[in-house]
Amino acid sequence: MSIPVPLQQIRDALREDQALPALGQSVAMVTKMASGESDTVEQLAQAILADASLTHRLLRLANSPLYRTRDAAPVTTVSRALVLLGFDQIRTLALSMMLMDRLVESAQSRAVMRDFGQALGAAAVARCTLQRRWPACAEEGAIGAMFRNVGRLIAAIHVPDAVAAVRAEVGEGSTEMSVARRIIGRSFEELALEVVGGWGLPVRIEHALQPCAPRPLAPRSSLDWVQLASAFGDESARLERRHGLQARERTVSTLLRRFGDALDMDSDAIVEVLDQAREDTQKLAQGLGLASMLGDGPAADAGPSAGGQDLGAGDAGDPEGGRSTRVAPRSAVVEQQLKTSLSRVAQALAESRGIGKAAQVVAESLRELLGASRVVYMARDDAAAAYRPRAAAGCNLAELRARIAMPMQFAPDLFHAALARGADLYIADIGAESVRGRLPAWQTLAFPKARGFLMLPVLVDGRPMGFFYADREVANAPPPDAGQSDAIRLLRNEIVLALRTEPAAR
């Protein structure tokens, strides 16, 4: 019997993905950690610190209004975050961010981000359900519900058209499982088991991923509760996404028929759990700067850079997007620079209102990372109808503010074109004939010694809020490599996330 084309495409892509085995090892290590043991707490802290992007996301969450009161001291260490958020919740968050870094960021579609939002919603429902009946197992249920969505994420990344066809066909007369088996070759749950089966997960988590009966029996043990709550969370998140709040009655009715007796929950109890889970998911997404994943519209793919080379450093308006199909490797030097820079940015955002200090840290970090002569952050100033210098490294900010501004009104130059496209711009030689006539007067006036430059737009929900400009005094310098581009993306995203989550910072 031949293997369906979508399933073969998924398997081929997974075999070629060199990052997947490392993800499996990391996930297995974290899921096996038990709370309440001092050496295990230290192991979790070290596992988080080894990943710069994971560290900065968790610190950002710990400093968000969800966990930190206005008068509390900034959380600047992972150890402090562990105390504030608790071991079990940090472990679950670390696992979700691992999935996001290694799987979700490989996608160019906002639909995949919504799939990840669905996974977080499933985890929240499972957690809220078990907190009412078996609190000690709440985080295990959340992990199980989240991992049930790995198959859906993998399919959405590698065969998006097939996944769209499944969603379009699912109706009252057909289940998602049967349609996915016919179109893709496996249900999403079966695909999840196939992917994570070799990761060496703990037995309790593996059991949580097993399918539930159409009308499951009441659980007899904690193991049964974790499996049932994981399935309930997965089904709830899927139905909530499909029906929305306007058709909440249909979601509750379906859940009540299948799970009500086993969970001993009536419709009011189900609504209470769904409402609490939705609130928790929204707060979590907001704290991490990922609230856009819960929206409806697809993300627009940024076009190639205007007048220069496309660096593949990510969508300037999507803080969690990226163009590469794998996480770019970073050298030990770049990784250490990035880790230090992200920690400084997080502290700057926690200690001051607005993004001025954080933009300054990013400018200094980019200059060091790229070996640039100068780096300037040009921020949108609606009152002046212009982009004006807000931070600078390698030059005098006060002098720049007195001398230059870029009008917001569109002009046929490289900078306005790049902003309009939301795409990074790398110019190796500004003396090239195709470039000279498209440079704005303010750039040549302010930086006469520049021979090449990099421009990084900062967009929030498609709206240009500013850009970073970095130049060198030598022509034809090599563009940033893959590891540097990944670091650039993470640093710029700090400003995007701050602008998105704190509008007052604009």
C-alpha positions in Angstrom: 0.0 0.0 0.0 1.5 3.3 -1.1 2.1 6.1 1.5 0.0 9.3 0.9 2.0 12.1 -0.6 1.6 14.6 2.4 2.7 12.0 4.9 5.8 11.1 2.8 6.6 14.8 2.5 6.4 15.2 6.3 8.6 12.2 6.9 11.2 13.3 4.3 11.3 16.8 5.9 11.7 15.4 9.4 14.6 13.2 8.2 16.4 16.2 6.8 15.8 18.4 9.8 19.0 18.2 11.8 17.5 20.3 14.6 14.8 17.8 15.5 16.9 15.2 17.3 18.4 18.0 19.5 14.9 19.2 20.3 13.9 15.7 21.3 16.9 15.4 23.6 16.1 18.8 25.2 12.4 18.0 25.7 13.1 14.6 27.2 15.7 16.1 29.6 13.3 18.8 30.9 10.2 16.5 31.1 12.1 14.1 33.3 13.0 16.7 35.8 11.1 16.4 39.0 10.1 19.3 41.2 11.2 19.6 44.9 14.8 18.5 44.4 17.4 21.3 44.7 19.8 19.7 42.2 16.9 19.4 39.7 16.1 23.0 40.1 19.7 23.9 39.3 19.6 21.6 36.3 16.5 23.3 34.9 18.1 26.8 35.5 21.2 25.7 33.6 19.2 24.2 30.7 17.4 27.5 30.4 20.5 29.6 30.6 22.1 27.5 27.8 19.5 28.9 25.4 19.7 32.7 25.0 16.3 33.1 23.4 14.6 30.9 26.0 16.2 32.9 28.8 15.1 36.3 27.5 11.5 35.1 26.9 11.2 33.7 30.4 12.7 36.8 32.0 10.3 39.0 29.9 7.4 36.9 31.2 8.6 37.2 34.8 8.8 41.0 34.4 5.3 41.2 32.8 2.3 42.5 34.8 1.1 39.0 34.9 3.7 38.1 37.6 5.4 41.2 38.7 3.8 44.0 40.7 4.5 47.6 39.9 6.7 48.1 43.0 8.6 44.8 42.9 12.3 44.7 41.9 13.1 43.7 38.3 13.6 40.0 37.7 17.0 39.7 36.1 18.0 36.1 36.8 16.6 32.7 35.9 16.9 31.6 39.6 14.7 34.5 40.6 12.2 33.6 37.9 12.0 30.1 39.2 11.1 31.4 42.6 8.5 33.7 41.3 6.8 31.5 38.8 7.5 28.1 40.4 9.3 25.0 39.1 6.4 23.2 37.4 5.2 26.3 35.5 8.7 27.3 34.4 9.2 23.7 33.2 6.0 23.8 31.1 6.9 27.3 29.8 10.4 26.1 28.9 8.9 23.2 26.9 6.5 25.4 25.0 9.2 27.9 24.1 11.4 25.0 22.9 8.7 23.9 20.6 8.3 27.4 19.4 12.0 28.1 18.8 12.6 24.8 17.0 9.3 24.3 15.2 7.1 27.3 15.0 9.8 29.9 14.1 10.6 27.8 11.0 7.2 28.7 9.5 6.4 31.8 7.4 2.7 31.7 8.1 0.7 33.3 10.9 -1.6 30.2 10.6 1.2 28.1 12.2 1.4 30.7 15.0 -2.3 30.2 15.6 -1.7 26.5 15.7 0.9 27.2 18.5 -1.7 29.4 20.2 -4.1 26.5 20.0 -1.5 24.3 21.7 -1.1 26.8 24.5 -4.9 27.0 24.9 -5.1 23.2 25.1 -2.4 23.2 27.8 -4.3 25.9 29.8 -7.6 24.0 29.6 -5.9 20.8 30.8 -4.2 22.7 33.6 -7.4 24.4 34.8 -9.3 21.1 34.7 -6.8 19.2 36.8 -6.4 22.1 39.3 -10.0 21.5 40.2 -9.7 17.7 40.6 -6.1 16.6 40.9 -3.8 19.7 41.4 -0.6 17.7 41.8 -0.9 16.5 38.1 -1.9 19.8 36.6 1.3 20.6 34.8 1.7 17.0 33.5 -1.8 17.4 32.0 -0.8 20.7 30.4 2.4 19.2 28.9 0.4 16.3 27.5 -2.2 18.6 25.9 0.5 20.7 24.4 2.4 17.7 23.0 -0.8 16.4 21.5 -0.6 19.4 19.1 3.0 18.6 17.9 1.5 16.6 15.0 -0.7 19.4 13.9 2.2 21.9 14.1 4.5 19.6 12.1 1.8 19.1 9.4 1.0 22.8 9.2 4.7 23.6 8.7 5.4 21.0 6.0 2.1 20.4 4.2 0.0 23.6 4.9 -2.3 23.0 1.9 -3.2 19.5 3.2 -3.9 20.9 6.7 -6.1 23.7 5.2 -8.0 21.0 3.2 -8.6 19.0 6.4 -10.0 22.1 8.2 -12.2 23.0 5.2 -13.7 19.5 5.1 -14.3 18.9 8.8 -18.1 19.3 9.5 -20.9 17.8 11.5 -20.8 14.5 9.5 -17.0 14.0 9.6 -14.4 14.1 12.3 -11.0 15.8 12.1 -9.4 12.4 12.7 -11.0 10.7 9.8 -10.5 13.5 7.4 -6.8 13.9 8.4 -6.2 10.2 7.9 -7.7 10.3 4.4 -6.0 13.5 3.2 -2.6 13.3 5.1 -2.3 9.6 5.9 -2.3 10.0 9.7 -4.5 11.8 12.2 -2.8 14.7 13.9 -2.7 12.7 17.2 -1.1 9.7 15.4 1.4 12.0 13.8 2.3 13.5 17.2 2.9 10.0 18.6 5.1 9.2 15.6 7.2 12.3 16.0 7.7 12.3 19.8 7.8 8.5 20.2 11.6 8.4 19.9 12.2 11.3 22.3 12.3 9.2 25.4 9.5 11.0 27.3 8.5 9.9 30.8 5.9 7.1 30.8 3.2 9.4 32.3 3.6 11.9 29.5 3.6 9.2 26.8 0.4 7.8 28.3 -1.2 11.3 28.3 -0.7 11.3 24.5 -2.7 8.1 23.9 -6.1 8.4 22.2 -9.2 8.5 24.4 -12.4 6.6 23.7 -15.2 8.5 22.0 -17.0 8.4 25.4 -14.3 7.8 28.0 -14.9 6.2 31.3 -14.3 8.0 34.7 -10.6 8.0 35.6 -9.4 5.6 38.3 -5.9 6.9 38.9 -3.8 10.0 38.4 -2.5 8.5 35.2 -6.0 8.3 33.9 -6.7 11.8 35.0 -3.7 13.2 33.1 -4.7 11.4 29.9 -8.3 12.5 30.1 -7.5 16.1 30.9 -5.0 16.2 28.1 -7.6 14.9 25.6 -10.2 17.3 27.0 -7.8 20.2 26.6 -6.9 19.3 23.1 -10.5 18.9 22.0 -11.6 22.1 23.8 -8.9 24.2 22.1 -9.7 22.8 18.7 -13.5 23.5 19.1 -12.9 27.0 20.5 -10.8 27.9 17.5 -13.3 26.4 15.1 -16.5 27.8 16.6 -15.2 31.0 18.3 -16.9 32.7 21.2 -20.1 33.5 19.2 -20.8 29.7 18.9 -19.6 28.8 22.4 -22.8 26.8 23.0 -21.9 24.3 20.3 -18.4 23.9 21.8 -19.8 23.3 25.3 -22.5 20.9 24.0 -20.0 18.8 22.2 -17.6 18.7 25.1 -20.4 17.9 27.5 -21.6 14.9 25.5 -18.2 13.4 25.2 -16.4 14.3 28.5 -19.1 15.5 30.9 -19.7 12.2 32.7 -16.1 11.1 32.8 -14.9 14.5 34.2 -18.1 14.9 36.3 -18.6 18.4 34.9 -21.8 20.1 33.8 -22.1 22.8 31.2 -21.5 25.6 33.7 -18.3 23.9 35.0 -17.0 23.5 31.4 -17.7 27.2 30.6 -15.9 28.2 33.8 -12.8 26.2 32.8 -12.9 27.5 29.2 -13.2 31.1 30.4 -10.4 30.7 32.9 -8.1 29.0 30.3 -8.8 31.6 27.7 -7.9 34.4 30.2 -4.7 32.6 31.2 -3.7 32.0 27.6 -4.2 35.6 26.7 -2.2 36.8 29.6 0.6 34.4 28.9 0.7 35.4 25.2 0.6 39.1 26.2 3.4 38.6 28.7 5.6 36.9 26.1 4.7 39.4 23.4 2.9 36.8 21.3 -0.7 38.0 21.5 -0.9 38.2 17.7 -0.9 34.4 17.5 -4.5 34.5 18.8 -5.7 36.7 15.9 -7.5 35.6 12.8 -5.7 37.1 9.8 -2.9 35.4 8.0 0.5 37.0 8.1 1.7 38.8 5.0 5.1 37.5 3.8 7.6 40.2 3.5 9.0 40.6 0.0 12.7 40.7 -0.9 14.7 43.7 0.3 14.4 46.7 -1.9 17.6 47.6 -3.7 19.7 45.2 -1.8 20.2 41.7 -0.5 17.5 39.8 1.5 19.2 38.7 4.7 16.6 36.2 5.8 16.7 37.8 9.3 13.0 37.6 9.8 9.8 39.5 9.2 10.3 43.0 10.7 6.7 43.1 11.9 6.4 39.5 13.3 8.5 39.2 16.4 8.3 35.4 16.3 8.6 34.8 12.6 11.6 33.8 10.6 12.5 32.8 7.0 15.0 30.1 7.6 13.6 26.5 7.8 15.9 25.7 10.7 17.3 27.6 13.7 20.4 29.2 12.5 23.6 28.0 14.2 25.4 30.7 16.2 29.1 30.7 17.1 30.1 30.6 20.8 31.2 34.2 20.6 27.9 35.4 19.0 25.9 33.3 21.5 27.6 34.9 24.4 27.2 38.4 23.0 23.5 37.7 22.4 23.0 36.3 25.9 24.6 39.3 27.5 22.7 41.7 25.2 19.3 40.2 25.8 19.8 40.3 29.5 20.7 44.0 29.3 17.7 44.7 27.2 15.4 42.9 29.6 16.8 44.9 32.5 16.5 48.2 30.6 12.8 47.5 29.8 12.1 46.5 33.4 13.7 49.5 34.9 12.4 52.3 32.7 9.3 53.4 30.8 9.6 53.7 27.1 12.1 52.0 24.8 14.8 54.6 24.8 17.3 52.7 27.1 16.4 49.4 25.4 17.0 50.8 21.9 20.3 52.1 23.1 21.4 48.7 24.3 20.3 47.1 21.0 22.2 49.8 19.0 25.4 49.1 21.1 24.9 45.3 20.8 24.4 45.5 17.0 27.5 47.6 16.6 29.5 45.0 18.5 27.9 42.1 16.8 28.4 43.4 13.2 31.6 45.3 13.7 29.8 48.4 12.4 31.2 51.9 12.5 27.8 53.4 13.6 24.4 52.2 14.6 21.4 54.5 14.9 17.8 53.8 15.8 15.4 56.1 13.9 12.1 56.2 15.7 8.7 57.3 14.4 7.7 60.8 15.6 4.1 61.4 14.5 4.1 65.0 15.8 7.1 65.8 13.5 5.8 63.5 10.7 9.3 62.1 10.5 11.6 59.4 11.8 14.2 60.9 14.2 17.3 59.5 16.0 16.3 57.9 19.3 19.5 55.9 20.1 23.0 55.8 18.7 26.3 53.9 19.1 29.5 55.2 17.5 28.3 58.7 17.0 26.8 61.6 19.0 23.1 61.3 19.4 22.5 65.0 20.3 24.2 66.1 17.2 22.3 63.7 15.0 19.0 64.8 16.5 19.8 68.4 15.7 20.8 67.6 12.1 18.7 64.8 10.6 15.2 63.5 10.2 13.6 61.3 7.6 10.1 62.5 6.5 7.4 59.9 7.0 5.8 60.8 3.6 6.9 58.2 1.0 9.8 59.1 -1.3 11.3 57.0 -4.0 14.5 56.1 -2.1 15.8 52.8 -0.7 14.8 53.5 2.9 11.2 54.3 2.2 11.0 51.3 -0.1 12.4 48.9 2.5 10.0 50.3 5.2 7.0 49.9 2.8 8.0 46.2 2.2 8.9 45.6 5.8 12.1 43.9 4.6 15.7 44.2 5.7 18.1 46.0 3.3 21.8 45.3 2.9 23.8 47.6 0.6 27.4 46.4 0.1 28.6 49.5 -1.8 26.7 52.8 -1.8 28.9 53.9 -4.7 27.3 51.4 -7.0 25.5 53.1 -9.9 22.2 51.4 -9.1 22.4 52.7 -5.5 23.7 56.3 -5.7 20.6 57.8 -7.1 18.3 56.2 -4.5 20.0 57.3 -1.4 18.2 60.0 0.6 19.9 63.3 1.3 19.9 62.9 5.1 21.9 59.7 4.9 24.7 61.2 2.8 24.7 64.3 4.9 24.9 62.6 8.2 27.2 59.7 7.3 29.6 60.9 4.5 32.2 58.2 5.4 29.8 55.3 5.1 30.5 52.9 2.2 28.0 50.2 3.0 25.0 49.8 5.3 22.4 47.6 6.8 18.8 48.8 7.5 16.4 46.9 9.8 12.8 48.0 9.8 10.8 47.8 13.0 7.1 47.1 12.3 4.2 46.6 14.7 1.2 44.9 13.1 2.4 46.1 9.7 2.9 49.7 10.8 6.4 51.1 10.5 7.6 52.3 13.9 11.2 53.0 13.1 14.4 51.3 11.9 17.9 50.5 12.8 20.7 51.8 10.5 24.2 50.3 10.8 27.1 51.3 8.5 30.7 50.5 7.8 33.4 52.7 6.3 34.6 49.9 3.9 32.8 48.8 0.8 31.8 45.2 -0.1 32.0 43.9 3.5 30.4 40.5 3.8 26.7 40.5 4.9 25.8 39.0 8.3 26.1 35.2 8.4 23.2 33.0 9.4 24.1 33.0 13.1 24.4 36.8 13.1 21.1 37.2 11.2 19.4 35.1 13.8 20.9 37.2 16.6 19.8 40.4 14.8 16.3 39.1 14.6 16.2 38.4 18.3 17.6 41.8 19.3 15.2 43.7 17.0 12.3 41.6 18.3 12.9 43.0 21.8 12.0 46.5 20.5 9.0 45.1 18.5 7.7 43.2 21.5 8.1 46.3 23.8 6.2 48.5 21.3 3.5 45.9 20.9 2.9 45.0 24.5 3.4 48.5 25.9 1.8 51.0 23.4 2.7 53.9 25.8 6.4 53.1 25.0 5.8 54.4 21.4 
